[in-house]
Amino acid sequence: MAEDQLQTVEYFDVLNKSGKKTGISKPRGEVHRDGDYHRAVHVWIFAESTQQLLLQRRADCKDSWPGMWDISCAGHISAGDSSLMTAQRELHEELGVILPKDAFEFLFVFLQECVNNDGNFINNEFNDVYLVTTVDPIPLEGFTLQETEVSVVKYISYVEYRSLLAKEDPEYVHYDVDEQYGQFFNIITKRYKENAMTRSLTLQMQLRRYAPVSLDAELTGLTEADREAMTLLIKAATVMDEIFYLQVWYSNPVLKDWLKKHADVSELDKLKWMCYLINKSPWSCLDENEVFLTTADSAVKLLPEATKPVTGWKGLEYKAAFPMLKPPGANFYPPDMDTVEFKLWKESLTEAQQLDATSFFTVIKRHSESILDSSLSNPTVDSTNHSLASIPDLYSVPFSQEYNFFLKKAAELLHEAGNLASSPSLKRFLHSKANAFLSNDYYDSDIAWMELDSELDITLGPYETYEDTLFGFKIFAISTCSNNITSYIHVLASEC
């Protein structure tokens, strides 16, 4: 019996006052007794069509703020767990809503320092604040409430809710909207109150900094077979583009498709698409990656199985999210992984595994994320299972596996182009690069590239690391050609 009770004790990572891990973990009760700094998540559900936030009334049995209206859902980050996984898990446990990671927009970190229950509950908490944006409110009967945490839920205008907080209404857990938490309401207000003309002018000013340039090409040095090879290489280059979009951010490809599809809806939508095409992401390259789009501009995704079915309701529609600050690790690492977690994980690995972890040609993922993804496709899978707690959550995946769908297509095109190319060194390079895409071993293709002696100078595949500003380990996909055929690439690219 004592052993069973011990297993149910929840441990938290103890942080210092700067929010960094100290390497110590303690039981929940001791953390709040001693006033230790720790981490938690706040998850807000916001309905666009009604401009309302979902609130929950905390269960009467809660040890803090019982019976009061509070955030849509919230919870502590257990020792060893990640922030995003906790946000997904809490939403599932408390409200019965299962959503993928692209539904969660990280906004900011909020430090809450307070004392409750006559000094018996000291809460020094770094809260990662997430926003889930739905198109319409979720019908209340679609929720499955965790009775030990939540007694009831309701929607309320975010403007009204802010007013209640400002008045310190005793029925609502207090957040100082004139201080740090005010930015939450400011983000929503700016996102939905800025008029289309103002946004259009801003995007037009960004576009004016770029000038279209027409290029001509001298193609007499290319044989007919080389020109056919070029067409295939351009197609391979467009495949590299698809990989790049995915490497920048995991919801970037659906954002691209959505903006392209809606570019003709209005002048503003056209400007959004034009700016996106230049930057290949919602972050401006010329403005130190300042965001020029928001999740409100993003794709709508339907997920009927996210909640209990409700008669007459097609299911939950949410906006594919992206953060306002460009993630330093792009999509090469879990979005909530920090350098400390990576270094601790790396130190636990063998020498060979460490080489994989820091390889140019791998991405880093979470086992726990795979479990959550499985629960979306199979409701019988328990997404709250902590059976993996005894093994490291992080693991590495080679590019050849992570981007296999794209790399197989690119490899086929390179082999075809290699068969057509007239230059022996170009043939060798194209075939070796195609093989590298599938083997994840780029040594031979890099040597072949350096020894290339051809009218056509190709740079295709993973080469540069500057999208990975977290460590500078990971290489992203690029595709360029030089010498006499650069403009030929651009001419044919528009036709493919």
C-alpha positions in Angstrom: 0.0 0.0 0.0 2.8 2.4 0.9 4.5 1.6 -2.4 1.3 2.4 -4.3 1.0 5.7 -2.6 4.7 6.5 -3.3 4.1 5.9 -7.0 1.2 8.4 -7.1 3.2 11.3 -5.6 3.8 14.0 -8.2 7.3 15.5 -8.4 8.2 18.9 -9.8 11.5 20.2 -11.0 12.7 22.9 -8.7 13.8 26.1 -10.4 15.9 29.1 -9.4 14.4 32.6 -9.5 15.4 32.9 -13.1 13.4 29.9 -14.1 16.3 27.6 -14.7 16.4 24.0 -13.4 18.4 23.4 -10.3 18.7 19.6 -10.8 16.5 19.0 -7.8 13.0 17.5 -7.8 10.6 17.5 -4.9 7.0 16.3 -4.2 4.2 18.7 -5.1 3.2 19.3 -1.4 6.8 20.2 -0.4 7.2 22.5 -3.3 4.2 24.6 -2.3 5.0 24.3 1.4 8.5 25.6 0.9 7.7 28.1 -1.9 10.0 26.6 -4.4 9.9 27.9 -8.0 8.5 25.5 -10.5 6.8 25.3 -13.9 3.2 25.0 -15.1 1.1 25.6 -18.2 -1.9 27.9 -18.9 -4.0 26.8 -21.8 -6.6 29.2 -23.1 -9.3 28.3 -25.6 -10.5 31.3 -27.7 -13.4 31.2 -30.1 -12.9 33.6 -33.0 -16.5 33.9 -34.2 -17.7 35.1 -30.8 -14.5 36.6 -29.4 -15.0 34.5 -26.3 -12.7 32.7 -23.9 -13.5 29.4 -22.3 -13.4 29.5 -18.5 -13.6 26.6 -16.0 -14.9 26.7 -12.4 -12.3 25.0 -10.3 -13.6 22.0 -8.3 -14.5 22.7 -4.6 -11.9 20.1 -3.5 -9.0 22.0 -5.0 -6.2 23.0 -2.6 -6.0 26.4 -4.3 -8.7 28.8 -5.4 -11.5 26.2 -4.9 -14.8 27.0 -6.6 -13.4 30.1 -8.5 -13.5 30.8 -12.3 -10.1 30.3 -13.9 -8.2 29.6 -17.1 -9.6 27.1 -19.7 -7.2 24.6 -18.2 -3.9 24.6 -16.4 -1.5 22.2 -14.7 1.9 21.7 -13.3 4.7 20.4 -15.4 5.8 17.2 -13.7 9.5 16.5 -13.3 11.0 15.4 -16.6 7.9 16.3 -18.6 7.9 18.9 -21.4 5.8 22.0 -21.5 3.9 21.3 -24.7 3.2 17.7 -23.8 1.8 18.9 -20.4 -0.5 21.5 -22.2 -1.8 18.7 -24.5 -2.3 16.3 -21.6 -4.0 18.8 -19.3 -6.5 19.8 -22.0 -7.3 16.1 -22.5 -7.5 15.2 -18.8 -9.5 18.3 -17.6 -11.8 18.9 -20.6 -11.6 15.8 -22.7 -10.2 17.7 -25.7 -7.5 15.9 -27.7 -5.5 18.2 -30.0 -2.2 17.9 -31.9 0.7 20.2 -31.2 -0.1 22.5 -34.1 -3.2 23.7 -32.2 -1.1 25.2 -29.4 0.3 28.7 -29.8 3.0 29.6 -27.2 2.5 33.2 -26.2 4.8 34.0 -23.2 6.0 33.0 -19.8 4.1 34.4 -16.8 5.6 34.4 -13.3 3.0 34.1 -10.6 4.1 34.7 -7.0 1.4 34.5 -4.3 0.5 33.0 -0.9 -2.8 31.3 -0.2 -4.6 29.3 2.5 -3.2 31.4 5.4 0.3 30.9 4.3 0.1 27.1 3.8 0.2 27.3 0.0 3.1 29.3 -1.5 2.8 29.5 -5.3 6.0 30.6 -7.1 5.2 29.4 -10.6 6.6 30.0 -14.1 3.6 29.5 -16.4 4.0 28.8 -20.1 0.9 30.4 -21.6 -0.6 28.8 -24.6 -3.6 29.8 -26.8 -5.8 27.4 -28.7 -7.8 29.3 -31.3 -11.1 27.7 -32.5 -13.3 29.0 -35.2 -16.5 28.7 -33.2 -17.2 27.9 -29.5 -17.1 24.2 -28.6 -20.6 23.1 -27.5 -20.5 22.7 -23.8 -21.9 19.2 -24.1 -18.8 18.3 -26.1 -16.5 18.6 -23.1 -15.8 15.7 -20.7 -15.0 17.3 -17.4 -12.6 15.9 -14.9 -14.7 16.1 -11.7 -11.7 16.4 -9.3 -10.5 19.4 -11.2 -13.4 21.1 -12.9 -17.0 21.6 -11.9 -18.4 23.5 -14.9 -17.2 25.5 -17.9 -18.6 28.6 -19.7 -17.7 31.0 -22.5 -17.3 34.7 -21.8 -16.3 37.7 -23.9 -12.6 38.3 -23.5 -13.4 42.0 -23.0 -15.8 41.3 -20.2 -13.4 38.9 -18.6 -10.6 41.4 -18.6 -13.0 43.9 -17.0 -13.9 41.4 -14.2 -10.2 40.8 -13.6 -9.5 44.5 -13.5 -12.2 44.9 -10.8 -10.8 41.9 -8.9 -14.1 40.2 -8.9 -14.0 37.7 -6.0 -15.5 34.9 -8.1 -12.5 34.9 -10.5 -8.9 33.9 -9.8 -7.0 37.1 -10.0 -4.5 38.0 -12.7 -3.1 41.5 -12.9 -4.2 42.7 -16.3 -2.3 46.0 -15.8 1.0 44.1 -15.4 2.5 41.0 -17.0 -0.8 39.2 -17.8 -2.2 42.2 -19.6 -0.2 41.2 -22.7 -2.5 38.2 -23.1 -5.5 40.5 -23.7 -3.3 42.9 -25.7 -2.4 40.2 -28.1 -6.0 39.2 -28.8 -7.1 42.8 -29.1 -4.4 43.7 -31.6 -4.9 40.5 -33.5 -8.6 41.1 -34.1 -9.1 44.8 -33.9 -6.5 46.1 -36.4 -8.3 47.1 -39.5 -7.6 45.6 -43.0 -6.4 48.9 -44.4 -3.7 49.4 -41.7 -2.5 45.9 -42.2 -2.4 46.3 -46.0 -0.3 49.4 -45.7 2.1 47.7 -43.4 2.6 44.8 -45.8 2.8 47.1 -48.8 5.7 48.9 -47.1 7.5 45.6 -46.5 7.1 44.6 -50.2 8.4 47.9 -51.5 11.8 47.0 -50.1 12.1 44.2 -52.7 12.5 44.8 -56.4 11.7 42.2 -59.1 14.6 41.5 -61.4 14.4 39.9 -64.8 17.4 37.7 -65.9 18.4 36.4 -69.3 20.5 33.3 -69.8 23.0 32.0 -72.4 22.0 28.4 -73.0 24.2 27.6 -76.0 26.5 25.6 -73.8 23.8 23.1 -72.9 22.9 20.1 -75.0 19.3 19.0 -75.5 19.9 16.2 -73.0 21.3 18.7 -70.5 18.2 20.9 -70.9 16.0 17.9 -70.1 18.2 17.2 -67.1 17.7 20.8 -66.0 13.9 20.4 -66.1 14.2 17.4 -63.8 16.6 19.3 -61.5 14.1 22.1 -61.2 11.4 19.7 -60.2 13.8 18.2 -57.6 14.5 21.8 -56.4 10.8 22.3 -55.8 10.8 19.1 -53.6 13.7 20.7 -51.6 11.5 23.7 -51.1 8.8 21.5 -49.5 11.3 20.1 -47.1 12.5 23.7 -46.3 9.0 24.8 -45.5 8.6 21.9 -43.1 12.0 22.5 -41.5 11.2 26.1 -40.6 8.1 25.2 -38.6 5.8 22.2 -38.4 2.6 24.1 -39.4 4.4 26.2 -42.1 3.3 23.9 -45.0 -0.4 24.2 -44.2 0.0 27.9 -43.7 1.6 28.2 -47.2 -1.2 26.2 -48.8 -3.9 28.2 -47.0 -2.5 31.6 -47.9 -2.1 30.5 -51.6 -5.6 29.2 -51.7 -7.1 32.4 -50.3 -4.8 34.9 -52.1 -7.6 36.1 -54.4 -10.2 36.7 -51.6 -9.1 40.3 -50.9 -6.2 42.7 -51.4 -5.0 42.0 -47.9 -5.0 38.3 -48.6 -3.0 38.9 -51.7 -0.4 40.9 -49.8 -0.2 38.2 -47.1 0.6 35.7 -49.8 3.2 37.9 -51.5 5.0 38.6 -48.3 4.9 35.0 -47.3 6.4 33.9 -50.7 9.4 36.1 -50.2 10.1 35.0 -46.6 8.8 31.4 -46.9 7.4 31.8 -43.4 5.4 34.2 -41.3 8.6 35.9 -40.0 10.3 38.7 -41.9 13.9 38.1 -42.9 14.7 41.8 -43.2 13.2 42.6 -39.8 15.1 40.2 -37.5 12.4 37.7 -37.9 9.6 39.9 -36.7 6.3 38.2 -37.4 4.0 39.8 -40.0 1.2 37.2 -39.8 -0.6 35.7 -36.8 -2.3 32.5 -36.1 -5.6 34.3 -37.0 -4.3 34.3 -40.6 -3.5 30.6 -40.6 -5.2 27.5 -41.9 -8.4 26.1 -40.5 -8.2 22.4 -39.6 -11.2 20.2 -38.8 -10.8 17.5 -36.1 -14.2 15.9 -35.4 -12.7 13.4 -33.0 -11.1 16.1 -30.7 -14.2 16.1 -28.4 -17.3 14.1 -27.7 -19.6 14.0 -30.7 -22.5 16.5 -30.5 -25.6 16.1 -32.6 -25.7 18.7 -35.4 -22.1 19.9 -34.9 -19.5 18.9 -37.4 -16.7 19.0 -34.9 -13.9 21.2 -33.6 -12.2 23.5 -36.1 -9.0 25.2 -35.0 -6.3 27.4 -36.4 -3.0 25.9 -37.2 -0.8 27.9 -34.8 2.7 29.4 -35.0 4.4 31.5 -32.3 5.0 35.2 -32.6 8.7 34.7 -31.9 10.5 32.5 -34.5 11.7 29.3 -32.7 15.5 29.3 -32.5 15.6 25.6 -33.2 13.2 25.8 -36.1 11.5 22.4 -36.6 14.7 20.5 -36.0 14.0 20.1 -32.3 10.8 19.9 -30.1 9.5 23.4 -29.8 9.6 23.3 -25.9 13.1 21.8 -25.7 15.7 24.1 -24.2 19.5 23.8 -24.3 19.8 22.4 -20.8 17.5 19.5 -21.6 19.4 18.7 -24.8 22.8 18.8 -23.1 21.6 16.6 -20.2 20.2 14.1 -22.8 23.4 14.2 -24.9 25.5 13.5 -21.8 23.5 10.3 -21.2 24.2 8.9 -24.7 27.0 6.7 -26.0 29.6 8.4 -28.2 27.9 7.1 -31.4 24.5 8.3 -30.2 26.0 11.7 -29.4 27.3 12.0 -33.0 23.7 11.3 -34.2 22.3 13.9 -31.8 24.6 16.6 -33.1 24.7 15.4 -36.7 23.9 17.8 -39.5 21.4 15.3 -40.9 19.1 14.4 -38.0 16.1 15.9 -36.3 15.4 15.6 -32.6 12.0 14.3 -31.5 10.1 13.2 -28.3 8.8 9.7 -27.5 6.0 11.3 -25.5 4.9 13.3 -28.6 4.6 10.0 -30.5 2.2 8.7 -27.8 0.1 11.8 -28.0 0.0 11.6 -31.8 -1.1 8.0 -31.6 -3.9 8.9 -29.3 -5.3 11.3 -31.9 -5.5 8.6 -34.6 -6.5 5.9 -32.1 -8.7 7.0 -29.1 -8.0 3.7 -27.3 -4.3 4.8 -26.8 -3.8 6.4 -23.4 -2.1 9.7 -24.1 -1.6 10.2 -20.3 0.6 7.1 -20.0 3.9 7.8 -18.3 5.5 4.4 -18.9 8.3 6.1 -20.8 9.3 8.2 -17.8 12.3 5.9 -17.1 13.9 6.4 -20.5 15.0 9.7 -22.1 12.2 11.5 -23.9 14.4 12.8 -26.7 15.7 10.8 -29.6 17.2 11.5 -33.0 15.8 10.7 -36.4 17.8 10.8 -39.7 16.7 13.1 -42.5 16.3 10.0 -44.7 13.6 8.8 -42.4 12.0 12.1 -41.4 11.7 13.5 -44.9 11.6 10.1 -46.7 8.4 11.0 -48.7 10.1 14.0 -50.3 13.6 12.6 -50.5 12.5 9.5 -52.4 10.9 11.8 -55.1 14.0 14.0 -55.2 16.3 11.0 -55.5 14.3 9.6 -58.4 14.5 12.9 -60.2 18.3 13.2 -59.6 18.9 9.7 -60.9 16.9 10.5 -64.1 18.8 13.8 -64.5 22.1 12.0 -63.9 21.3 9.5 -66.7 20.8 12.4 -69.1 23.7 14.7 -68.1 26.6 15.0 -70.6 29.2 15.8 -68.0 30.8 12.7 -66.3 31.4 14.7 -63.1 27.8 16.0 -63.1 26.6 12.4 -63.6 28.6 11.2 -60.6 27.4 14.1 -58.4 23.7 13.7 -59.2 23.7 9.9 -58.6 25.8 10.2 -55.4 23.5 12.9 -54.1 20.4 10.8 -54.9 22.0 7.9 -53.0 22.8 10.2 -50.1 19.2 11.3 -49.8 18.2 7.8 -49.0 21.2 6.6 -47.0 21.8 9.8 -45.0 25.5 9.5 -45.8 26.5 12.7 -47.7 30.3 12.2 -47.8 30.6 10.9 -51.3 28.2 13.4 -52.7 30.1 16.3 -51.0 33.3 15.1 -52.6 31.6 14.8 -56.0 30.3 18.3 -55.6 33.8 19.7 -54.9 35.1 17.9 -58.0 32.3 19.0 -60.2 33.5 20.2 -63.6 30.4 21.1 -65.6 28.6 23.9 -67.3 26.0 23.4 -64.6 27.0 24.0 -61.0 24.3 22.5 -58.8 23.8 23.0 -55.0 20.9 20.8 -54.0 20.1 19.3 -50.6 21.1 20.1 -47.0 23.9 22.5 -46.9 23.4 25.5 -44.5 22.9 25.7 -40.7 21.6 29.2 -40.1 18.0 28.2 -39.5 19.2 26.4 -36.4 20.1 29.3 -34.2 19.7 27.1 -31.1 22.9 25.2 -31.7 23.9 25.6 -35.3 23.9 21.8 -35.8 21.1 21.1 -38.2 21.3 21.8 -41.9 18.3 22.9 -44.0 17.5 22.1 -47.6 18.5 24.5 -50.3 18.6 24.4 -54.1 20.6 26.8 -56.3 22.4 26.7 -59.7 25.1 29.0 -61.0 27.3 29.7 -64.0 25.4 30.3 -67.2 22.1 28.7 -66.3 21.0 30.5 -63.2 18.1 32.4 -64.9 17.2 29.3 -66.8 16.4 27.8 -63.4 14.0 30.6 -62.7 12.4 30.6 -66.1 11.6 26.9 -66.0 10.7 26.9 -62.3 7.6 29.1 -63.2 6.5 26.5 -65.7 6.9 23.4 -63.5 
